Amino acid sequence: MEIPANGLVDGPDGAPRCFWAASAPEYVPYHDHEWGFPVDDDRRLFEKLCLEGFQAGLSWLTILRKRPAFRAAFADFDPAVVAGFGDDEVARLLADAGIVRHRGKIEASINNAQRYAELLDEHDSLAAYVWSFEPSPDERPARITWPELGQLTTSPGAVAMAKDLKRRGWRFLGPTTVYAFMQAMGLVNDHLEGCCRQTPAAEARAAFTPPQHAR
């Protein structure tokens, strides 16, 4: 689709939204109620890290449409359960037409669940770890325009998180993938200036208390 100069399009209710939200019906509720709103639930954070890895080389729409099947296949992304997956589960997942049947990505998700357990030896939660990479207010503008966002594929925080996750043995999580994760989980608010969900996302972040590392 052709992207307007300001990056905004009118949604089905006539309200302006980030252009990508109008590219498929499934995107509207995701854009309006999930993307950019802060998350501190470990299971949802782990799910998103896994699904961002599965997205590599694909569109997020493909993954979003398959998300219910992914949740069923991966025990609702309970890290403790996924960490115990073995050869039988890998074979089951490779035969599951409802998900992306990519052995490397499947095995990476299992590996990352095992690394999650190790991360908890140092951090109170995945949420506390993830939110330690939240950018400070002076690192980025409070509101972002399409020309700015169009040139933004990663950030210092995403680079740092990706590097640290790699050091810890996590897979399929480079800086661009991690930045997409940060956008979706509300660590940054990349709803465009003028988008009807920019202010609600900003208000949700202002009311949100990031989990702290207490050890």
C-alpha positions in Angstrom: 0.0 0.0 0.0 1.1 3.6 -0.6 2.0 5.2 2.7 0.6 8.8 3.2 3.1 11.5 3.9 2.1 11.6 7.6 1.8 7.8 7.9 -1.8 7.9 8.9 -5.0 6.4 7.4 -8.6 6.5 8.5 -9.8 3.3 10.2 -13.2 1.7 9.8 -14.6 4.2 12.4 -13.1 7.2 10.6 -10.4 7.8 13.2 -6.8 8.2 12.1 -4.5 5.3 12.7 -0.9 4.2 11.9 -1.0 3.2 8.2 -0.3 -0.4 8.8 -3.4 -0.9 11.0 -5.6 -0.5 7.9 -3.8 -3.1 5.8 -5.8 -6.0 7.2 -8.9 -6.4 9.4 -6.9 -8.4 12.0 -4.6 -5.4 12.5 -7.2 -3.0 13.9 -7.8 -4.7 17.3 -4.1 -5.5 17.6 -3.1 -1.9 16.9 -5.8 -0.4 19.1 -5.5 -2.6 22.2 -2.1 -4.4 22.2 0.6 -2.7 20.2 2.5 -0.1 22.2 0.7 -0.8 25.5 2.9 -1.8 28.4 3.1 -5.5 29.3 4.7 -6.9 32.5 3.4 -10.5 32.3 6.2 -12.9 31.8 4.2 -15.4 29.7 3.1 -12.8 27.3 6.6 -11.3 27.0 8.0 -14.8 26.4 5.3 -15.5 23.8 6.1 -12.3 22.0 9.9 -13.0 21.9 9.1 -16.4 20.5 6.7 -15.1 17.9 9.1 -12.3 16.8 11.6 -15.1 16.2 9.1 -17.0 14.1 8.3 -13.8 12.2 11.9 -13.6 10.8 11.5 -13.5 7.0 7.7 -13.4 7.2 5.1 -10.7 7.9 3.7 -10.1 11.4 0.2 -10.6 9.9 1.1 -14.2 9.1 2.1 -14.8 12.7 -0.9 -12.9 14.1 -3.3 -15.0 12.1 -1.6 -18.2 13.4 -1.2 -16.9 17.0 -4.1 -19.0 18.4 -2.6 -22.2 16.8 0.9 -21.2 18.2 -0.6 -20.8 21.7 -2.2 -24.2 21.5 0.9 -25.8 20.2 3.3 -24.2 22.7 1.2 -24.7 25.9 0.2 -21.0 25.9 3.9 -20.2 26.0 4.4 -21.4 29.5 8.2 -21.3 29.6 8.4 -24.1 32.2 6.4 -26.4 29.9 8.2 -25.4 26.7 11.6 -25.9 28.3 10.8 -29.5 28.7 9.9 -30.2 25.1 11.9 -32.9 23.6 12.2 -34.8 20.3 8.6 -36.0 20.4 7.3 -32.4 20.8 9.6 -31.1 18.0 8.2 -33.8 15.7 4.6 -32.8 16.7 5.3 -29.2 16.0 6.9 -29.9 12.7 3.7 -31.7 11.7 1.4 -28.9 12.9 0.1 -27.1 9.8 -1.4 -24.3 12.0 2.0 -22.9 12.9 5.2 -22.0 11.0 7.0 -25.4 10.6 10.6 -24.3 10.8 12.8 -26.6 12.8 15.4 -23.9 13.6 12.7 -21.5 15.0 10.9 -24.3 16.9 14.2 -25.4 18.5 15.1 -21.8 19.2 11.9 -21.3 21.2 12.6 -24.4 23.2 16.1 -23.3 23.8 14.9 -19.8 24.8 12.5 -21.3 27.3 15.5 -23.1 28.9 17.5 -19.9 28.9 14.5 -18.1 30.5 14.9 -20.4 33.6 18.6 -19.4 33.8 17.7 -15.7 33.5 15.5 -16.0 36.6 18.6 -17.0 38.6 19.7 -13.4 38.2 16.5 -11.4 37.7 13.2 -11.5 39.6 11.3 -12.0 36.3 11.6 -11.7 32.6 9.6 -8.5 32.9 12.2 -7.0 35.3 14.9 -7.9 32.8 13.1 -6.6 29.7 12.0 -3.3 31.3 15.6 -2.6 32.5 16.2 -1.7 28.8 13.4 0.9 28.6 14.8 4.0 27.0 15.0 7.2 29.2 12.7 10.1 28.2 15.7 12.0 26.8 16.6 9.2 24.4 13.6 9.7 22.1 10.8 12.2 21.4 7.6 11.8 23.3 5.7 11.7 20.0 7.1 10.3 16.8 6.3 11.2 13.2 6.3 9.0 10.1 9.5 10.4 8.6 11.2 9.6 11.9 9.7 6.2 12.4 10.3 5.3 8.7 14.0 5.5 9.3 14.0 3.7 12.6 14.6 0.0 12.6 16.3 -0.4 16.0 17.6 1.5 19.0 20.5 1.5 21.5 18.3 -0.3 24.0 17.3 -3.0 21.4 20.9 -3.4 20.4 21.9 -3.8 24.1 19.2 -6.3 24.8 19.9 -8.4 21.7 23.6 -8.5 22.6 22.9 -9.5 26.1 20.3 -12.2 25.1 22.8 -13.6 22.6 25.4 -13.7 25.4 22.9 -15.7 27.5 22.4 -18.1 24.6 19.0 -16.9 23.3 18.4 -17.4 19.6 16.6 -15.7 16.7 16.6 -12.3 18.5 18.7 -9.7 16.7 18.4 -5.9 17.2 15.7 -5.4 14.7 13.6 -8.2 16.1 14.1 -7.0 19.6 13.1 -3.5 18.6 9.8 -4.8 17.1 9.3 -6.6 20.4 9.9 -3.3 22.4 7.4 -1.5 20.1 4.7 -4.2 20.6 5.2 -4.6 24.4 5.1 -0.8 25.1 8.7 -0.2 26.0 8.5 2.5 23.4 5.4 4.3 22.1 5.7 4.3 18.3 2.1 5.1 17.5 2.5 8.0 15.1 1.7 11.7 15.9 -2.0 12.1 15.2 -2.9 8.4 15.6 -6.0 7.9 17.7 -4.2 5.4 19.9 -1.0 7.5 20.5 -2.4 9.3 23.6 -4.1 6.2 25.1 -0.8 4.3 24.8 1.1 7.3 26.4 -1.4 7.4 29.2 -1.1 3.7 29.8 2.7 4.0 30.0 2.5 7.0 32.3 0.3 4.9 34.7 2.5 1.8 34.4 5.1 1.1 37.0 7.9 -1.0 35.4 8.9 -4.0 37.4 12.1 -3.5 39.3 15.1 -5.8 39.7 15.2 -6.4 43.4 18.1 -8.8 43.8 
